[in-house]
Amino acid sequence: MNFAFTEEQEELRKTVRAFLEAKSSEEAVREQMETDKGFDDAVWTQMGEQMGLQGLVVPEEFGGSGYGYVELGIVLEEMGRSLLCAPFFSTVVLAANALILSGDDAAKQAHLPGIAAGTTKATVAFTEPNGKWDESGIEATADADGKITGTKSFVLDGNTADLIIVAAKTAAGTSLFAVAGDAAGLTKTALSTMDQTRKQAKLDLDGVQGTLIGTDGGGWDILQGMLDLAAVGLAAEQVGGAQMVLDMAVEYAKVRVQFGRPIGSFQAIKHKCADMLLEVESAKSAAYYGMWCAAEMNDELASTASLAKAYCSEAYFHAAAENIQIHGGIGFTWEHPAHLYFKRAKSSELLFGDPTYHREQLAQRIGI
């Protein structure tokens, strides 16, 4: 078992980082987070046509590259480092994985080629105003004809998605339905959130026509698998952000001078940076192991996903908070990027369940 990245994987990281440094600068992030849409169409197109990022884990038979979750994790880590504003997570990590896990060849053929090409922006709508992340939170219903009624909230990039995979209860249980982004009876409302680098929306469905994905009543198994993959993907993204704020803090500690010496020479600052380094490196270990489990789709994925999500959430949030403390007053200002990472860290901590929720899931999954 070798946990070192291959030469090809390191080249992928180098290429993606160079692209994001050019396309997702702090200035670009601030510009896009202020828009209703939340991303740049030209950059999204380049990600698909030039980089092939949207099709990275899509099987070759559906127009993708057929790479594994380790490669996707590398891309997500770099996106977390740059705070990329784009519907990549919702389209690739949520929707594409849900389609792949569904085993529904017709649904995969209908939607995966568009996702891989970057022409289809997609998301999964399963959470509702009750805020629950498990199956008990799904209260929307669908009749025998596939007409869906209910409200979905906290839907990532729901306001711009061309395809929405909706979870709803039928007579057979939880089922998934493909819904067009412009379907009749669908009302999209953008949500005002703390972290505007990742847009969320509320979706009201009034008899919206959906097309069944997979089997009737088999939706929760698909969603559970997707959520495990999403937890690992988010952990990788959090690691990228945590490393970025660590680098930011260390660099500032070297150049900020007080009492005639760099503040990094003071013991209190040294201890903060050392603690941050320990947490970030430990988070990397958890996330990278989760990426390997996801690539292998082995029996450890379920427990490792919750472990990685819980630990990486806390490590990123703590690093982001300490970064602000090391910067002092300037770190609290709107003009400084530290607060952008702090808000992303907090929103990511809560996304797909907070650390307490995932520790409870981990305990249940390992039989404690």
N, C-alpha and C positions, 0 to 999 in steps of 0.2 A: 504494500500500500504506500503510494508516494503522494505526499500532499504538496509537493513543489509544483508550481505552474510550469507548463511546457513552454518551449521557445515560441511556438505559435500563439499560445495564450498570452504571453507577455507582449508579443507584437500587436495582438488585438487590443490590449490595454493601452499601449503606446499610441496606436492609431485613434482610438476613441477619445483618449485624453486630449490629443492635439486638436481633434475636431471640436470637442466641447470647449476647449480654451478659446477657440476662434468664434464659436457660435453661442456660447452660454456664459459670457462674461457677466460680471456683476451688473454692468450697465444694461445688458440685454435682459437679465433676470428682472431687474426693477421695471423695465419698460413693459415686459409681458405680463407681470403680475398685476399691473394696473389696468389691463384690458379685460373685457368681459370674457373673451375667448380663452385667454391665458397662455397662448403659444403662438409661434411664428409659423405660418403655413410653409414658407420657403424652407425653413430649417427642417420641418417635419418631412417634406418631400425629399430633401437631400439625405436625411437619415435613411429613407427607404431606397431611393434610386442609386445613391452613391455608396452608402455604407452598408445597406442590407440589414440594418439593425432590427427592424420590425419582423423580419422573417428568420431571425437567428435560430430559434428553436422550433420553427414550423417544419414539419417533415418535407423532404424534397418533392414528394409526390403532390404536395399542395402548394408548390411554388416557393418553399423556404429553403434554408441552408442545411437544416437537419442537425445543427449543433446541439450540445447538451446544456445542462443547467449550470455547469461551472463557467462556461463562456458567457451565459446570460448574467450570472452573478458578477462577473468582472465588469460587464457593461453597466449594470445597475450600481456597482460601487463607484464607478467613475461619474455616473449621473448624480449620485448623492453628493459627491465631492463638488460638483459644479452647480448644484441646485437647478438642474435642467427643468425648464417649464415646457412640458409637452405631455400629451396623453399616452406616453409609452407604457407606464406601469399598468394603467387600466386596460390598454389594448392588448399588450403582450402577456403580462404576468397574470392578469385576471381572465380576460375574454378568450385569448388564444389557448391558454391552458385548460379552461373549462371545455372548450370545443374538442381539444385533443383527448381529454379524459373521458368525454362523453361516449366515445366509441361509435358515434353516429356518423357514418361515412357521408351521408347526404348533407348533413349540416356542415361537416368539415369542408366538403367540396364547394358548398355554397358560400362560405365565409372566410376560410383560411387563406385562399389565394389573394383576396383583397387586403387582408391584414398584412400578409407577407410583402405585398407590393407597396404598402404604405398608403393605399387609396381608401382603406376602410379604417375609421377610428371606432373603437368598440369599448364597451365596459360591461360590468356585471352589476345588476341591481338586486341586492338581497337584503340589506339592512333597512330597517323601518324606523319611524319616529320613536319607537320604544327603546332604541339603542342597543338591542341585544345582538350578539354575534353568533348565537347558536340557532338551531332549527326552530326552537320555540318562538323566536322573534319574527318568523315569517307568517304574516297574517293576510297578505294579499291572496285573492282567490282567482281561480280560472275555471270557467265552465267547460262542458264537454266539447264545445266548439273552439276552445282556445282563447276565449275573450277574457281579458284580465281586468280586475278591478281592485284598486288599493292604492297605497302611497308608499313610495320608496324614498328613503332619505340618506344623506351622506354618500351619494353615488359619485364615485370619482369620475370627473370629466363627463358627467351625465348631460351637461348642457350642450356639448359639442359632438357627442357620439353619433355615428351613423348607424351603428348596431348596438342594441341593448339586450343583454341576456338577462331575463327577468325570472326570479324565483317566485313561485306562487303555489298555493295549496289547491290540489284537486281532490276528487273523491278517493284517489289512490295514494295520496300523500304529497310530499313536496316534489314539484316538477319544474323544469327549466323551459323557457320559451324564448325564441328569437323574435325581437320586436324592432321594427324599423325606427330610426331616430326621428322620422317625421310622420309617424303613424297617427291616424285619426284618433282623437280622444286622449292623446298624450300631451300633458302640460309640463314643461320644464321650468324650474325656478332656480336660478343660481343662488347659492347660499353664501352669506357673509361669514367667513371663517378667519381664524387667527392666522393661519398660514395660507397666504394668497398665492404661493408658488405652486400649490396643488389645488386645482379647482374642484369643488363639490357642488352637487345639485340635489334638489328635491324633485321627484317625479310623481305626478298624479296621473293615475291610469283609470279611465272611465270607459270600460268595455273595449279596451285596446286589443286588437287582433294579434295574437302571437302564434308562432309555429313551434310545435313541440321539439325539443332537443333531447335525444336519448329516449328513455322509456318513461311512461307515465308513472309517477311515484318514485322514480330513481334519481331525482334531482339532488337530494342531500348528499348522497355518496360522492357525486361529482363535485359538489360545492366543498365538501370536507377535504377532498384531495386538493382542490384548487387553493383553499385557504392555507393548507400546509405549505404548498409551493409559494404562495404569496408571503407567508411569514418568513420563509427563508430568503426570498427576494428582497423583502423590506429590510431584513437584517443586513444583507449585503449593502444595500443603499445606505443604511445607518452607519455602517463601518466607514464608508467613503466620506460621509459628513463628519464623523468623529475624527478621522485622521486629518481632515482639512482644518477643523478648529484647533486641534492640537498643534499643527504646523503654524497656524496663525498666532497662537499664544506664545509658542517658543520663539518665533521670529520677533514678536513685540518685546518679549522679555530681554532679548539681546540688544535692542536698540533704544529702549526707553531708559533714560538716565534719571536717577534721583540720588541726591546726596553725593553727587560726583561719581556714581558707578551705575552700571546697568542693573535694572531691578532683578534680572535673572541671577545675579550673584547673591541675592538675599535668600536665606534659608527657607522662608515661608513660600516664596515663589518657586524655588527648586522643588520643594515637597509637592506643591500643586501640580507642577509639570510632570514629576515622576509618577504621581498617582494617576494622572491622565494617561500617560504612556502605558502603564500597566493595564488599565481598563481597556484602552483601545486595542492593544495587542491581544488581550484575552477575548475581546469581542470579535476580532478577526478570526481567531481559532474557532470560535463557536459558529460564526457565519460560514467560514470555509468548509467546515465539516458538514454543515447543513447543505451547502451547495453540492458536496460530493454525494451525500445521501439522496438528494433530489435527482442528481444525474443518474444514480444507480437505481432509484425508486425502490430502495430496500426497506426492510422492516423497521429500521431505526428512524425513518423520515418523520413520522408523526411525533415522536418524543423529542427529537432533535430540533424540529421546527419550533415547538413551543419554548424549548430551552434557549435557542438562539434569539428568538423574538424578545423574550423576557430580558435576557442579559444585555443584548445590543441596544434595546430601548433605554435602559437605565444608564449604560455606558455613554451613549451619545448625549443624552440629556445632561448628565453630570459634566461631561467635557464641554458642552456648549455653555453651561452656566459658569464653569470655572474660567473659560475663555473671556467671558464678560468681566469677571472679577479681576483677572490679570490685566485687562485693558483699563480698568478703572472707569472714570466718568465717560470717556469717549466711547466705551463699549456699549453704553446705554443709549447713545444717540441714534436717531433715524438714519443718519448718513453713513454709519459704520455697518459693515456686513455681518458683524457678530450677531446682531439681533435677528437677521434672516435665518441663520443656522439654528438659533435658539428656538424660533417659532417652528421651523421644520422638525427639530428634534422633539418638541412637545407634541405636535400633531401626529408624528410617526409613532410616538410612544403609545398613543391611544388607538391608532388605526389597527383594525383586526383584533382588538382586545388589548387591555393594558397588561403590564407585567404580572399583576396579581391573578388576572384571568388565566394567563398562560401557565403560571406556576400550578394553578389548580388543574388545568388540563394535563400538564406534565405528570402530576401526582396520580391522576386517574389513569393515564395511559401506561404508566409503569407499575400500576397496581398498589400504590401506597394508600 
